[in-house]
């Protein structure tokens, strides 16, 4: 087995200068021509593991154990030995292709850097050839252009061509698809496999990875908790974390995704037993005491015979009964229309260029309805939401709120002041930047109540009580209402943002990619909160590129493409 | 390919044209302000000019004739247009002190100032780039800390203090150079150095921050992962990316160097525009001061336009018709 391993990790430990013990004893290998995927949520150490393989971690990071590539131990290698591996034996691809390229150099130079970095001259036509092999049309023209003139999917293929220029034995790809639209992800992964190199694929997206990887290693809190054939992992769900993760993914799980309780541990502190035990539904006493050893591809005490302490921990389960989508009564056919866009269009002008963001789109939002809008990035989804919320005036058509004319083309006036009275409330993609970083969260939450149209003046004590009740409603009863957003996790911030929405008691929630900045286990709980909001007299419009999620969540899903809204039930 | 390049070229020409138009408008605006400040000088201009010509007690008739001659009886907008017309023709009026044309007086001293300012600019750019590169290469090591410490002192010491201290300790005590340099080209280095200390300290800290940002950018990580050496990273990736915003800083600084040279020139008795204007200010010679402000303002606007156009040519993203 040792001979066929292209890269071999043995007992790798990584501690950052901040004291975060990011990787806690990891051993695995990637064999020749194989695709192994490290899957896990943010902060599980998967990126650290991949960067360690090329010696890319900051200089003051403490590492122990070993990583072997070509019989060279990376941790002990000199900078010259490392340079001989980088680019020649091991290629490297990152998440955002635009960030990966020097913005001032042509794509041609980016690919040619594979040779220039090692002081070699570029073989004749090698750049064009590499690009052509990955299926890019008119390569001669394209490579003379700058990165920002390329589309994301194509540029990612160009960076793959750059990483595989020397036919490396190994390619390390850190989230190579997550900055791209879903349909680009598959072609990108195919392009990576096409290079013929062994592939160490870091990803948070179990659904995408399960279609391409030969083997999957599930990472949690700096450890690999389960490793094995990707189909078996998906099918058998042996480790409780794997099982929880799969239940939270709409496309791999039937019905509304199920959230995972709790949060990952703080890796600055020592962890006595299994890191997952506090969140595990099957936790036993031994789980809190001894860390489980990896055996038969899974590190869990459930699969090891123990003589003692096998009894299960009884936990006070405070998990609320979650509403199921199927339990929801279907919206009435004759339900009242809460908001309507009639033949709206919007065109943006930048210099001499016109972008037709929305072309003659019509949409009705009825009481009790969850409407999904899906489509690739740049298709005009967010603009349509802004039009509906009367944050933009359409170039053609009208928008009605609660049956009244709100905005119409040719008039700058906002005819209905409903939108100013929290008739619609937004939930944004990035919860951290949508909260005021300097305000304690209770102030953010009650902020909609301070709007001038609300007559009642709240005292500070009343406000704090309201904020506390709302936080309890979104499952954050243990969070200090005086906390600042920076002290909370991204998922907690999104819950605070939802609490703020609920404070305003809107009729319609407008959610623009509410889960795409979140980990799957967290995003499932956010979806549940949104569903809870739906009562007969309210509605949700939710925009996302995640089609499977919309399919399970929404009463109807509309497809948007190039500014056109296509009804499609 | 051709259409794309053609498109790019058209965009570049358009942007350059826009910048030149902006420059013209800025100059016009500046001239209006300078003209509007004229009446702030005490006394009647006609009287002042007559007095400067040696007529100590002019008659009413003489004053009226002079007013007529100067066009002071006309409406304000006509006065401005005539003033601007004279300016464009190179008539900056005459110095109160010796009655010679201002442009001629300034023009005689301009080459010396230009020599001093440009050498100072070259030194400043050289120092700030090399110091910033050393800091970035040895980030958080002793050379970085040492340079940060020294530039902190340099940035907080005004030029005139550096000039006076240099004169006292380097020239008088050590006997390097002369107290009265009198435009001797061999003596230019000391005043140029004094003029660049403060600015290089500031600029090297700014550029250091830009370089560090570029070194920590994803494209630098990718370049490292592909086998690029540290030096290549610094010069091929970090420096060009950090230089773009830095160009704007340079453009804004050029005006400051010309203005700041006045005191250094006075200290080192360098016969440039600066020491001449310094004398003119103490003598309340308004035409000279005004002429200096016009020249300094114009060179400032010209420099920032040049910088704008340069960064347009260097940055492909701005070339595409984006905004600076």
Interface residues (C-beta under 8 A of the other chain):
Chain A: X54 X56 X83 X84 X86 X87 X88 X91 X92 X94 X96 X99 X100 X101 X102 X103 X104 X113 X114 X117 X118 X140 X141 X144 X145 X146 X148 X149 X159 X162 X163 X172 X350 X351 X352 X353
Chain B: X1 X4 X217 X218 X219 X221 X222 X223 X224 X225 X226 X227 X228 X229 X232 X236 X237 X240 X241 X244 X314 X315 X316 X317 X320 X321
